[in-house]
Structure formats: structure tokens, C-alpha cells
Amino acid sequence: MTTVTVLHPGSMGAAVAAELVLGGHEVLWAPKDRGEHTARRATEAGATPCDSLAEALSRSEAVLSVCPPQAAEDVAAAVAAHGFEGVYADVNAISPQRVRRIADEIRPGSAVVDGAIFGQPPGEGRATRLYLAGADSAVELVASLFTGSALHVCRVGDTPGSASALKMAFASYQKAARTLAGIAHALADAHGVGDHLTAEAEVMISAILSDPEYLTSVAARAWRWAPEMAEIADTLRAADLPPDMAEATARVLAFWEQDKGRDDLPVADVLAQLRSGRGT
């Protein structure tokens, strides 16, 4: 059995805590300044309340930070202030730079493990992925906490930042795609063609993120797609909808305008163009 402090048992944190408890570990949490919903979730997960954060940390070999991304450094600083000497795992959706800042400057533990959770909260038949990066012994400790659980562990690197980079890359598509869907449906609804948009979407076959080879054809057509996105931005403005994402897409497409008609470009070259700074 390993004793772990979970900060804090929100919907994801409580589900992770429940998996730890099911695995035979002792899970602690600090109720001070937390709301009644958090307290209820922690109780249902089987976590043990402590009188203070200091008490929880003094009894723990590891800390899991599962909090809103904007609070990640504050949580790490609170742990560091108590001189915690165990393994600190930050599994929040934050940038690689912030993870490295937590590891190098805040130093909330003897070792910082960079983690990223993919999927819905684990449990009830849902399999969730936990990607980890960091020093071998620290990663092994965190991984061992979830042996046989609904949280499937994958290792992605030796230095903090790799797991978070993967999360940022995936979420940049996942969250933006859903937002774009909202804009598309709002625009179609404004013109009374919502049902037709849904029907068109139902016959689409799309695996863009899982098929990067497709991006070569995107780059080859960027020269005419960028002006089309400008037209879309005008249409959105006329419908009192935000044009920002259409305008941003046009700016990104400009990085590929020099690749007009070049369907034979290697994907590596297509991706490198986005880092080149040579957009028109």
C-alpha cells in the first residue's frame, strides 16, 4: 500500500482517487477551503480527510495534482512550502513550459512527474489513459499506483514536458474541432440550413488527426483555401458570429501557400513549414 495525497478531488480527481482506493492504496485529501461538492466526491471515492495539507503531505509518499490548469502552479507552490520530499505528479492540462517551471523552480517534491490524462474520468467500464514522463524511479512509483486499474499507464519520455506536450497537441485539435462545430452549426442555423449541414456531416469520412499523410493535400490546396476562409470570416461577421477562428485558419494556411499543387511533398516538410516563419 502506498499513501497518496490527491489535490483536489474534482470530478477527474475523485475518479482517480477511487481507482487508487480500489487498488488498495490510502488516499488523503485536505478539506480546508474546499466546497461541499468536493467533500461529497472525496467521501464517495473513499479518500480520507486530513486536518491540514501539512498532515496529508507528512503521511504521503506521493502527491497527485489534479486541478484546473490555471491553479497548477499555486497548488505546486503550496506543496513546496511544506518541504514535501516525495514524488509529485502533475497530471493537469498545462503547457510543457509550465511543467518544467514547476519541476525546476517551484520544486514541490524530490522528483516531479509530468502526467497527462486522456479520456473521461476512469471507472464504470471506461478505460482512461495516463501518460507519464520523468525520471525512471519516480515514473515507476506513479505507474505502480495504477496497476490493474481503469487508468492505463503509458510512458512517453524521461524529462518533464513530454506528456504535457502530447496533451496540448491532442487537445489543440479536439477542443478546436468541437468549437468549430459550434460555429458551423450556429452559422447554418442563422440561414435556416442546419438540417442540411447535419446531413452533409453524416456522409463525411474523416480521420484527419489519425492520418497525417492527408496534410500534404491540405498544403497543396492552401493557396485557394486561405481566400475561402476569408470569405467564411465575412459570412460569420454578417451573421453576428465570431470570425476569429476563420481568420486564424487563413493565417495558418498562408504558411503553405508556396506549396501550391505540390502533392508529392513529404509530411515532414509540410509540418516544418508551420515552424518556418515564412507565411505570406
Buried (B, 14 or more C-beta within 10 A) or exposed (E): EBBBBBBBBBEBBBBBBBBBBBBEBBBBBBBEEBEEEBBEBBBEBBBBBBEEBBBBBBBBBBBBBBBEEEBBBEBBBBBBEBEBEBBBBBBBBBBBEBBBBBBEEBBBBEBBBBBBBBBEBBBEEEEBBBBBBBBEEBBBBBBEBBEEBBBBBBBBBEEBBBBBBBBBEBEEEEEEEEEEEEBBBBBBBBEEEBEEBEEEEEEEEEEEEEEEEEBBEBBBBBBEBBEBBBEBBEBBEEBEBEBEBBBEBBEEBBBBBBBEEBEEBEEEBBEEBBEEEEBE
